[in-house]
Amino acid sequence: MIWQIRRISVTETSKLLANILFSYRGMGLSVGTMIAGWDETGPGLYYVDSEGGRLKGARFSVGSSSPYAYGVLDNGYRYDMSIKEAAELAPRVIYHATFRDAASGGVASVYYVGTNGWKKLSDDDVGELHYKYYPVVPSSVEQEMVEVA
């Protein structure tokens, strides 16, 4: 077996998942997942869908909220970003996508994947992120009422 000789690559992992899903195509599965990792060839990122389709790319946004995510991602993403900058952009992208799409939501989990493995950087409830990206500030009318009183 190949797994006894060396670790499976990101490419092989995505192909294995795609083959499994392909064998179940047409049976009502709904899957859209990303396989991210780092192997002897460097970083790898793949999108795998319910029908066994597989795409390699540098960045992905999938699902019904993708157009909203890409709006923020395209505006803030650079290939030369630091880990800190990327870790700050990721929850913002996820928040804006879920805020505009009623079928999305939950938790924005951000992971760093590098040569030495992976690390969870943050795990934010998107409801709480609303107050970070849209802080509640009194309108000018409310402010005038406070000043008069």
One Martini backbone bead per residue (centre of mass of N, CA, C, O) as a GRO file, in nm:
protein
  149
    1MET     BB    1   0.098   0.036   0.020
    2ILE     BB    2   0.138   0.375  -0.010
    3TRP     BB    3   0.098   0.467   0.297
    4GLN     BB    4   0.364   0.302   0.388
    5ILE     BB    5   0.577   0.490   0.231
    6ARG     BB    6   0.388   0.758   0.220
    7ARG     BB    7   0.242   1.040   0.216
    8ILE     BB    8  -0.032   1.178   0.119
    9SER     BB    9  -0.137   1.388  -0.105
   10VAL     BB   10  -0.339   1.639  -0.190
   11THR     BB   11  -0.417   1.531  -0.465
   12GLU     BB   12  -0.488   1.240  -0.373
   13THR     BB   13  -0.704   1.318  -0.169
   14SER     BB   14  -0.897   1.457  -0.368
   15LYS     BB   15  -0.930   1.207  -0.552
   16LEU     BB   16  -1.046   1.014  -0.345
   17LEU     BB   17  -1.299   1.180  -0.282
   18ALA     BB   18  -1.403   1.201  -0.572
   19ASN     BB   19  -1.441   0.894  -0.613
   20ILE     BB   20  -1.644   0.849  -0.392
   21LEU     BB   21  -1.858   1.055  -0.492
   22PHE     BB   22  -1.894   0.936  -0.776
   23SER     BB   23  -2.020   0.661  -0.669
   24TYR     BB   24  -2.276   0.862  -0.547
   25ARG     BB   25  -2.407   0.967  -0.778
   26GLY     BB   26  -2.751   1.048  -0.771
   27MET     BB   27  -2.810   1.015  -0.429
   28GLY     BB   28  -2.835   1.318  -0.283
   29LEU     BB   29  -2.582   1.454  -0.248
   30SER     BB   30  -2.432   1.748  -0.065
   31VAL     BB   31  -2.119   1.867  -0.185
   32GLY     BB   32  -1.875   2.125  -0.069
   33THR     BB   33  -1.524   2.104  -0.069
   34MET     BB   34  -1.210   2.159   0.090
   35ILE     BB   35  -0.868   2.083   0.012
   36ALA     BB   36  -0.603   2.133   0.243
   37GLY     BB   37  -0.237   2.157   0.196
   38TRP     BB   38   0.099   2.013   0.261
   39ASP     BB   39   0.367   1.909   0.058
   40GLU     BB   40   0.637   1.829  -0.144
   41THR     BB   41   0.506   2.057  -0.357
   42GLY     BB   42   0.331   2.211  -0.152
   43PRO     BB   43   0.067   2.381  -0.190
   44GLY     BB   44  -0.292   2.282  -0.159
   45LEU     BB   45  -0.606   2.335  -0.353
   46TYR     BB   46  -0.939   2.190  -0.336
   47TYR     BB   47  -1.240   2.125  -0.512
   48VAL     BB   48  -1.524   1.925  -0.406
   49ASP     BB   49  -1.801   1.748  -0.531
   50SER     BB   50  -2.082   1.543  -0.551
   51GLU     BB   51  -1.985   1.432  -0.855
   52GLY     BB   52  -1.651   1.438  -0.847
   53GLY     BB   53  -1.551   1.706  -0.872
   54ARG     BB   54  -1.231   1.882  -0.957
   55LEU     BB   55  -1.043   2.168  -0.828
   56LYS     BB   56  -0.774   2.374  -0.883
   57GLY     BB   57  -0.640   2.632  -0.653
   58ALA     BB   58  -0.587   2.941  -0.464
   59ARG     BB   59  -0.904   3.015  -0.449
   60PHE     BB   60  -1.223   2.989  -0.266
   61SER     BB   61  -1.584   3.002  -0.324
   62VAL     BB   62  -1.872   2.841  -0.186
   63GLY     BB   63  -2.194   2.872  -0.265
   64SER     BB   64  -2.457   3.095  -0.219
   65SER     BB   65  -2.237   3.324  -0.096
   66SER     BB   66  -2.005   3.377  -0.303
   67PRO     BB   67  -2.054   3.661  -0.427
   68TYR     BB   68  -2.004   3.808  -0.155
   69ALA     BB   69  -1.723   3.703  -0.095
   70TYR     BB   70  -1.583   3.803  -0.357
   71GLY     BB   71  -1.621   4.104  -0.307
   72VAL     BB   72  -1.420   4.106  -0.063
   73LEU     BB   73  -1.183   3.939  -0.169
   74ASP     BB   74  -1.111   4.114  -0.422
   75ASN     BB   75  -1.051   4.373  -0.243
   76GLY     BB   76  -0.837   4.227  -0.008
   77TYR     BB   77  -0.662   4.044  -0.186
   78ARG     BB   78  -0.322   3.910  -0.167
   79TYR     BB   79  -0.042   3.719  -0.241
   80ASP     BB   80   0.144   3.898  -0.012
   81MET     BB   81   0.022   3.819   0.244
   82SER     BB   82  -0.004   3.794   0.557
   83ILE     BB   83  -0.121   3.607   0.804
   84LYS     BB   84  -0.261   3.836   0.954
   85GLU     BB   85  -0.418   3.955   0.715
   86ALA     BB   86  -0.570   3.692   0.641
   87ALA     BB   87  -0.699   3.650   0.930
   88GLU     BB   88  -0.870   3.921   0.896
   89LEU     BB   89  -1.020   3.864   0.623
   90ALA     BB   90  -1.176   3.595   0.650
   91PRO     BB   91  -1.411   3.676   0.848
   92ARG     BB   92  -1.514   3.905   0.668
   93VAL     BB   93  -1.597   3.734   0.430
   94ILE     BB   94  -1.790   3.544   0.582
   95TYR     BB   95  -1.976   3.752   0.700
   96HIS     BB   96  -2.079   3.890   0.437
   97ALA     BB   97  -2.196   3.633   0.319
   98THR     BB   98  -2.398   3.562   0.558
   99PHE     BB   99  -2.554   3.833   0.576
  100ARG     BB  100  -2.675   3.805   0.262
  101ASP     BB  101  -2.739   3.489   0.339
  102ALA     BB  102  -2.989   3.292   0.472
  103ALA     BB  103  -2.833   2.999   0.409
  104SER     BB  104  -2.621   3.122   0.602
  105GLY     BB  105  -2.382   3.043   0.872
  106GLY     BB  106  -2.241   3.061   1.203
  107VAL     BB  107  -1.904   2.975   1.173
  108ALA     BB  108  -1.580   3.133   1.162
  109SER     BB  109  -1.324   2.936   1.049
  110VAL     BB  110  -0.967   2.973   1.095
  111TYR     BB  111  -0.689   2.852   0.903
  112TYR     BB  112  -0.356   2.736   0.907
  113VAL     BB  113  -0.152   2.625   0.627
  114GLY     BB  114   0.158   2.444   0.646
  115THR     BB  115   0.456   2.277   0.666
  116ASN     BB  116   0.368   2.199   0.991
  117GLY     BB  117   0.062   2.228   0.926
  118TRP     BB  118  -0.205   2.315   1.145
  119LYS     BB  119  -0.407   2.613   1.256
  120LYS     BB  120  -0.615   2.764   1.468
  121LEU     BB  121  -0.712   3.112   1.476
  122SER     BB  122  -1.039   3.107   1.453
  123ASP     BB  123  -1.387   3.128   1.621
  124ASP     BB  124  -1.663   3.289   1.488
  125ASP     BB  125  -1.953   3.429   1.533
  126VAL     BB  126  -2.140   3.594   1.300
  127GLY     BB  127  -2.315   3.757   1.498
  128GLU     BB  128  -2.067   3.896   1.639
  129LEU     BB  129  -1.937   4.023   1.380
  130HIS     BB  130  -2.144   4.244   1.334
  131TYR     BB  131  -2.030   4.437   1.566
  132LYS     BB  132  -1.752   4.476   1.423
  133TYR     BB  133  -1.855   4.573   1.120
  134TYR     BB  134  -2.142   4.697   1.265
  135PRO     BB  135  -2.154   4.932   1.456
  136VAL     BB  136  -2.331   5.085   1.702
  137VAL     BB  137  -2.461   5.403   1.610
  138PRO     BB  138  -2.581   5.691   1.648
  139SER     BB  139  -2.775   5.888   1.511
  140SER     BB  140  -2.816   6.217   1.457
  141VAL     BB  141  -3.091   6.232   1.599
  142GLU     BB  142  -3.012   6.085   1.860
  143GLN     BB  143  -2.782   6.282   1.933
  144GLU     BB  144  -2.958   6.538   1.953
  145MET     BB  145  -3.139   6.432   2.185
  146VAL     BB  146  -2.910   6.409   2.392
  147GLU     BB  147  -2.815   6.710   2.383
  148VAL     BB  148  -3.091   6.836   2.475
  149ALA     BB  149  -3.124   6.667   2.751
   0.00000   0.00000   0.00000
